[in-house]
Each structure stands twice: as structure tokens, then as C-alpha cells.
């Protein structure tokens, strides 16, 4: 398996397409790509609206088909998005048309600065060698004193630690179960925190705590991928 971002996130990656792989226990499984739309984004937008009154503009970095951008616009935000996937942008949800664009955040520059940039299930898809450039893009997408809101697939066990070398190298067979979803950079949460700090963000622990309390009262209560091990909120 090879994970070349410009090619990997094609039509074959997105739901209802499937990829077959062998997991870490040797069991054959099927990966169903991400759905085009997710109503859960509406809940995230509601949290932002309730807890960040100063935020009126949002940049969605790695927006996929623009579902978050659509929900943000519906709730009154001026929201734009970008993604490396031509397929996702060209087939975005109707409410995001004209608001999302194709962009490689390891090479391009942001088109504007917003009060908040979000990166939901993005960072784990960025190769380590490209991480500084991606973080620069994110930082430059945010106004001074603005916010970075990220949800990251982090390491739960040492067996999940994985930093794939390059898009030009095949993924080791014993790590295909991680790379099948495009995850090429799996770190401990604490390591991601250090990276955010290095790039000028100060963690907002109060907002992160509020999010977890809010999550328990909403439909994300049982969604493990939005736990305190995955969600980061920092201020520039």
C-alpha cells in the first residue's frame, strides 16, 4: 500500500467505497471511507457558537466534502474550507459550493485569516516531513488571538505509534491497518500538544474541559474519537 495524498483521497477513498486490509490481529477487515455528510458537525458548530462569541469566521482545514463548512454557514458563520482531494471538493455538499477549494496545505498559502481554524481528523494524515509546513499554513489561517480547534486520531497503545517515512515508500505490511484510512502519523496526545505549543498556540484547558462536559450531554457522548485524548483547543 502507498499513501500519496494527491492520489490516495480519490473516489475510491470515500464512502460507500471500501478498502480491504488485515488488522493488527491478522483479521481481514473492510474500511468504509468517510461519509460525505455528518450531522455531528452541526453539534460541533453549536458548541463553537455557544462558547466562542468572538468567532464569526471559520476556516476548515482538510474539509473533505465540506459538511462542517455547510453546517457552519447554516448557523451564521462565514466559513470556508480547503482539502487536497479533488474528488471531495468537486463533489462537495450543496451548501458548501463556492466556499471550498482544492489546496495542498504543505505547499500552498491560505487565502485569508479567520477567527478560528479547525482541523478535524486531519493531522494524522500529514507526513512528519511535511508537518511544519502544514502547521505554518494553519497558523497563518488564524488572526492574532484566534483559535485552533483540532480533533486528532492519537495513539492509544504503543502498537499504534506510526510515522510513515514518505509518500514514495510503500507502507510496511504490518501497518496497513493504520494506513488504510490515510493515517501516516500517529503520536501520543502529549506529543501533539508540544507541537502546537512550538507553533505558537497556548492550550485553552478551560475550553477543552467545557467541550468534554458538553459532549457528555449530547449525541457525541459515546463517540470515542472526540474524547479528551483527541480534542485540542489552543489560542494563537
C-alpha positions as CSV (number, residue, x, y, z in Angstrom):
1,X,0.0,0.0,0.0
2,X,1.1,3.5,-0.8
3,X,-0.3,6.7,0.6
4,X,0.3,9.6,-1.8
5,X,-2.1,12.3,-0.7
6,X,-2.7,13.8,-4.1
7,X,-3.8,10.4,-5.4
8,X,-4.9,8.5,-2.3
9,X,-8.0,10.6,-1.5
10,X,-9.8,9.8,-4.7
11,X,-13.3,8.5,-5.3
12,X,-12.1,5.1,-4.0
13,X,-11.4,6.5,-0.6
14,X,-14.8,8.0,0.2
15,X,-18.0,6.2,1.3
16,X,-19.5,3.9,0.1
17,X,-16.3,2.7,-1.5
18,X,-14.3,0.1,0.5
19,X,-10.7,-0.9,1.1
20,X,-9.7,-4.3,2.4
21,X,-6.9,-4.8,4.9
22,X,-5.6,-7.1,7.6
23,X,-5.7,-5.6,11.1
24,X,-3.1,-5.9,13.8
25,X,-4.5,-9.2,14.9
26,X,-4.3,-10.8,11.5
27,X,-8.1,-10.5,10.9
28,X,-9.3,-9.5,7.4
29,X,-11.4,-6.4,7.6
30,X,-13.1,-3.7,5.4
31,X,-12.6,0.0,5.8
32,X,-15.5,2.2,4.7
33,X,-14.4,5.6,3.7
34,X,-15.7,8.8,5.4
35,X,-19.2,9.8,4.7
36,X,-20.0,12.8,2.6
37,X,-22.1,14.4,5.2
38,X,-22.2,14.1,9.0
39,X,-24.9,15.8,11.2
40,X,-22.4,15.6,14.2
41,X,-20.7,18.6,12.7
42,X,-23.8,20.6,13.5
43,X,-23.3,19.8,17.1
44,X,-19.7,20.9,17.0
45,X,-20.7,24.2,15.3
46,X,-23.3,24.7,18.1
47,X,-20.6,24.3,20.7
48,X,-18.4,26.9,19.0
49,X,-21.3,29.3,18.7
50,X,-22.1,29.0,22.4
51,X,-18.6,29.1,23.7
52,X,-16.7,31.4,21.3
53,X,-18.8,34.6,20.9
54,X,-15.9,36.4,19.3
55,X,-15.7,33.9,16.5
56,X,-17.6,34.8,13.3
57,X,-15.2,33.4,10.7
58,X,-14.0,29.8,10.5
59,X,-11.5,28.1,8.2
60,X,-12.0,24.3,7.8
61,X,-8.6,22.9,7.0
62,X,-9.0,19.4,5.4
63,X,-12.7,20.0,4.9
64,X,-13.3,16.8,2.8
65,X,-16.7,17.4,1.1
66,X,-17.5,20.5,3.1
67,X,-20.0,19.1,5.6
68,X,-18.7,21.1,8.5
69,X,-18.5,24.3,6.4
70,X,-22.1,23.7,5.3
71,X,-23.3,23.4,9.0
72,X,-21.2,26.4,10.0
73,X,-22.8,28.6,7.3
74,X,-26.3,27.4,8.3
75,X,-25.6,28.6,11.8
76,X,-24.5,32.0,10.7
77,X,-20.7,31.7,10.4
78,X,-18.7,33.0,7.5
79,X,-16.9,29.7,6.8
80,X,-14.6,28.5,4.1
81,X,-12.8,25.2,3.6
82,X,-9.9,23.5,1.7
83,X,-8.8,20.0,1.0
84,X,-6.3,18.2,-1.1
85,X,-8.9,15.9,-2.6
86,X,-10.1,17.0,-6.0
87,X,-12.9,14.4,-5.8
88,X,-14.2,15.7,-2.4
89,X,-14.2,19.3,-3.5
90,X,-15.7,18.7,-6.9
91,X,-18.4,16.6,-5.2
92,X,-18.9,18.8,-2.1
93,X,-22.2,19.0,-0.3
94,X,-24.6,21.6,-1.9
95,X,-24.3,24.1,1.0
96,X,-20.5,24.3,0.6
97,X,-20.4,25.0,-3.1
98,X,-18.3,28.1,-3.8
99,X,-16.9,28.0,-0.2
100,X,-14.4,25.2,-0.5
101,X,-11.4,24.8,-2.7
102,X,-8.6,22.4,-3.6
103,X,-5.4,23.1,-1.7
104,X,-2.3,21.3,-0.5
105,X,-1.5,22.8,2.9
106,X,2.1,21.6,2.7
107,X,2.7,23.8,-0.4
108,X,0.1,26.5,-0.7
109,X,-0.8,29.6,1.3
110,X,-4.1,30.3,3.0
111,X,-6.5,32.7,1.2
112,X,-7.5,34.5,4.4
113,X,-7.2,34.6,8.2
114,X,-10.2,33.6,10.3
115,X,-11.1,33.9,13.9
116,X,-10.8,30.1,14.1
117,X,-9.3,27.3,12.1
118,X,-10.4,23.8,12.6
119,X,-8.7,20.6,11.6
120,X,-11.0,17.6,12.2
121,X,-9.3,14.3,11.6
122,X,-6.5,15.9,9.6
123,X,-3.2,16.0,11.5
124,X,-2.8,12.2,11.5
125,X,-2.9,12.3,7.7
126,X,0.2,14.7,7.5
127,X,3.6,13.2,6.9
128,X,6.1,14.1,9.6
129,X,8.4,15.7,7.0
130,X,5.5,18.0,6.0
131,X,4.2,18.8,9.4
132,X,6.0,22.1,9.9
133,X,4.7,23.4,6.6
134,X,1.2,22.2,7.4
135,X,1.3,23.9,10.8
136,X,2.5,27.1,9.2
137,X,-0.5,27.0,6.9
138,X,-2.8,26.6,9.9
139,X,-1.1,29.3,11.9
140,X,-1.3,31.7,9.0
141,X,-5.0,30.9,8.6
142,X,-5.8,32.4,12.1
143,X,-6.0,36.0,13.2
144,X,-3.9,37.1,16.2
145,X,-5.6,35.8,19.4
146,X,-7.7,33.5,17.3
147,X,-8.3,29.8,18.0
148,X,-7.2,26.4,16.6
149,X,-9.7,23.6,17.2
150,X,-8.4,20.1,16.3
151,X,-9.7,16.6,16.6
152,X,-6.8,14.2,16.1
153,X,-6.6,10.4,15.9
154,X,-4.0,9.8,18.6
155,X,-2.1,6.8,19.9
156,X,-3.9,4.6,22.5
157,X,-1.2,1.9,22.7
158,X,2.4,1.6,21.6
159,X,1.4,-0.7,18.8
160,X,-0.3,2.3,17.2
161,X,2.7,4.6,17.1
162,X,3.5,5.1,13.5
163,X,5.3,7.7,11.4
164,X,5.5,6.6,7.8
165,X,8.6,7.7,6.0
166,X,7.3,9.2,2.8
167,X,4.6,9.0,0.1
168,X,7.3,7.5,-2.1
169,X,7.7,4.5,0.1
170,X,5.3,1.5,0.5
171,X,3.7,1.2,3.9
172,X,5.0,-1.7,5.9
173,X,2.5,-4.6,5.7
174,X,2.1,-4.7,9.5
175,X,1.0,-1.0,9.4
176,X,-1.5,-1.3,6.6
177,X,-4.3,-1.4,9.2
178,X,-3.4,2.2,10.1
179,X,-2.6,3.5,6.6
180,X,-5.8,2.1,5.1
181,X,-7.6,5.3,6.4
182,X,-4.7,7.5,5.4
183,X,-3.2,7.6,8.9
184,X,0.5,8.1,8.4
185,X,1.4,10.0,11.6
186,X,0.1,8.6,14.9
187,X,1.5,10.1,18.0
188,X,0.6,10.3,21.7
189,X,-1.7,13.2,22.5
190,X,1.1,14.9,24.6
191,X,3.4,15.0,21.6
192,X,0.7,16.8,19.6
193,X,0.3,19.3,22.5
194,X,4.1,20.0,22.3
195,X,3.9,20.6,18.5
196,X,1.0,23.1,19.0
197,X,3.0,24.9,21.6
198,X,6.1,25.0,19.4
199,X,4.0,26.7,16.7
200,X,2.7,29.5,18.9
201,X,-0.5,28.1,20.3
202,X,-1.4,28.2,24.0
203,X,-3.7,25.4,25.1
204,X,-7.1,26.6,26.4
205,X,-7.7,23.9,29.0
206,X,-11.0,25.6,30.2
207,X,-12.5,25.4,26.7
208,X,-11.3,21.8,26.3
209,X,-12.8,20.8,29.6
210,X,-16.1,22.6,28.7
211,X,-16.1,20.6,25.4
212,X,-15.9,17.3,27.2
213,X,-18.6,18.3,29.6
214,X,-20.8,19.4,26.7
215,X,-20.0,16.2,24.8
216,X,-21.4,14.1,27.6
217,X,-24.8,15.9,27.3
218,X,-25.1,15.5,23.5
219,X,-25.0,12.8,20.9
220,X,-21.2,12.7,20.9
221,X,-21.1,11.2,24.4
222,X,-20.3,7.7,23.1
223,X,-18.1,8.8,20.2
224,X,-14.6,7.9,21.5
225,X,-12.9,9.8,18.7
226,X,-14.0,13.1,20.4
227,X,-12.6,12.3,23.8
228,X,-10.1,14.3,25.8
229,X,-7.4,12.2,24.2
230,X,-8.3,13.6,20.8
231,X,-9.6,17.2,21.1
232,X,-7.3,20.1,21.2
233,X,-8.2,23.8,21.5
234,X,-5.5,26.4,21.6
235,X,-5.2,30.2,21.1
236,X,-2.7,31.9,18.9
